[in-house]
Amino acid sequence: MGFGAMNLAPVYGRVEESEAADTLLAALDAGFTFVDTADIYGRGSSEDLIGRMLEKRRDEFVLATKFGGNQDSHGILIPGMGRPDYVRRALDASLSRLRADHVDLYYLHRLDPTTPIEETAGVLGELVEAGKIGGYGLSEVSPSTLRRAHAVHPVTALQTEYSPFQRAPEEELIPACAELGVTFVAYSPLGRGLLGGTVRTAADLEEGDWRRGNPRFQGGNLERNVSLADRVATLAAEQGVTTAQLVLAWVIDRGALPIPGTRKAANARANAAAGDLTLDASVFRRLEDIVPRDAAAGAQGNESYLANLDK
Ligand code: ATR
């Protein structure tokens, strides 16, 4: 299990720096050995916090960051972020914020439609050989883009949204990763909090919370998704675990590496504990009966979000 560090930045509402710092330290103390951030989370603030808080504990965890997710004012990717010169500059800026001389994993955050993936994979392969990154990853790319990149230099990890509410990767992407020996990393494994049980109505999302613009958190979609989550909560309670823990155990059972995010130390500890759960396969089948494929109401993101995905 990894610790997703987007929530350390003000994306799902405000976050106090002192609370984010405590959560990060609690995550490491609770046994997380993988921290996954990106240069765009809080425009560098997540990386900066990790650099300041964890500089002295750098040998305790695998550190991953991402580049190439910057968007214009319409939410559309800025072209050219897959070009070699951009990649090298972005890495140097991330390393400086992270106070590190290398990262273990460096992901392309979104495919740059203006640069052939072979060119981006080529420079990432060079950075691996130079020892500045341990390996490279891709995020939200199609199986065919994954294969093209892998042919240039082996891909270490592929990250994509995956949860009981987002199961499309099961069709081709997860099998392609298994075939190529690429680790499949599941972001938003708790459905961006819907499967954590704390978001019940639109009023639970403060102004500025990114999720307000996400169709799954709007109107009738939100009601439908909360009622699905309530039924998962009943199943979890029967098993003596929380909804989030049941869902994380299911994601792991599916062969994926989840990176749940949280602003709260207590939730980081509870999520770490989910990594040690042993639940019977019949429990996971019941979860899938409650939330069949495509059961979640609403698209995974708004139009510009979807436009930036490589399908
Ligand atoms: P993302 O990858 O986009 O961050 P996620 O991991 O699916 O999304 O969900 C993150 C959300 O789940 C956060 O809003 C977080 O809320 P807190 O910051 O209040 O914790 C929520 N979340 C994470 N762990 C949780 C837990 N153990 N119980 C309840 N909610 C949790």
Boltz pocket constraint, residues with backbone or C-beta under 6 A from the ligand:
constraints:
  - pocket:
      binder: B
      contacts: [[A, 4], [A, 6], [A, 7], [A, 12], [A, 187], [A, 188], [A, 189], [A, 190], [A, 191], [A, 192], [A, 193], [A, 194], [A, 195], [A, 196], [A, 197], [A, 198], [A, 242], [A, 244], [A, 245], [A, 259], [A, 260], [A, 261], [A, 262], [A, 263], [A, 264], [A, 266], [A, 267], [A, 268], [A, 270], [A, 271]]
      max_distance: 6.0
